[in-house]
């Protein structure tokens, strides 16, 4: 999707609030700092990630589980890498 409308971006940002502080920080930081400049495939992977249950996202971020799609793996590297200072 091209440029998000302000309302769409607000809904996307709200979906980043998962009720687990660590996930809230990681997902919100990604959406605020990297989402708009990301390629369409990465944006779509992020939307799919937000559809997953919290324990799955948490396991992905901790490296306890690995998603099957290469797009999702690359996205998680950007999300988690960004938290470690890879900006």
NORGITA-V322496 format. One record per residue. RES is the residue in one small letter. PHI is phi in degrees with one decimal (999 if undefined). PSI is psi in whole degrees, 0 to 359 (none if undefined). D_FIRST is the distance of its C-alpha to the first C-alpha in Angstrom with 2 decimals. Layout:
RES/PHI/PSI/D_FIRST
RES/PHI/PSI/D_FIRST
//
This chain:
x/999/139/0.00
x/-69.8/215/3.75
x/-61.4/130/6.57
x/-74.3/141/7.22
x/-69.5/163/10.35
x/-58.8/319/13.44
x/-66.9/316/14.09
x/-62.6/318/10.82
x/-64.6/320/11.38
x/-62.5/319/14.97
x/-65.8/320/14.49
x/-63.3/316/12.59
x/-63.3/320/15.45
x/-63.0/322/17.96
x/-65.1/341/16.93
x/-74.5/344/17.93
x/-80.1/107/21.43
x/-107.1/351/23.13
x/86.1/3/26.75
x/-120.1/114/27.57
x/-51.0/315/27.92
x/-60.8/317/27.05
x/-67.9/318/23.72
x/-55.1/314/22.99
x/-65.4/310/23.73
x/-61.9/311/21.81
x/-70.2/318/18.55
x/-66.5/320/18.72
x/-60.9/316/19.66
x/-61.1/310/16.71
x/-64.7/323/14.18
x/-72.4/322/16.33
x/-101.6/334/17.05
x/-127.8/337/14.47
x/-59.1/310/11.04
x/-62.6/329/9.81
x/-90.3/354/11.38
x/-73.5/151/10.35
x/-63.0/158/8.99
x/-55.8/321/5.88
x/-64.0/322/8.83
x/-70.5/321/10.21
x/-61.8/318/7.54
x/-65.7/320/7.81
x/-61.7/322/11.50
x/-65.2/318/11.77
x/-61.6/319/10.71
x/-64.5/320/13.26
x/-59.2/318/15.69
x/-66.6/342/15.76
x/-79.4/345/16.84
x/-76.2/158/19.86
x/-71.7/151/23.19
x/-53.3/315/24.40
x/-60.8/327/27.14
x/-69.7/312/24.83
x/-60.3/316/22.49
x/-60.8/315/25.71
x/-63.4/321/27.28
x/-61.3/313/24.36
x/-65.8/328/24.55
x/-84.5/352/28.32
x/78.9/15/28.27
x/-79.3/334/30.27
x/-133.9/156/27.87
x/-124.4/129/25.48
x/-66.3/155/22.36
x/-77.7/330/22.71
x/-85.5/139/19.45
x/-63.0/327/19.47
x/-63.6/319/15.81
x/-69.1/321/16.84
x/-62.8/316/20.04
x/-63.9/319/18.49
x/-60.2/313/16.21
x/-64.4/326/19.41
x/-62.3/320/21.32
x/-68.7/321/19.06
x/-68.2/307/19.34
x/-74.2/322/23.06
x/-62.6/323/23.89
x/-64.3/329/22.50
x/-72.8/336/24.88
x/-92.9/8/27.70
x/100.6/5/27.31
x/-85.8/76/25.21
x/-107.0/none/23.19
//
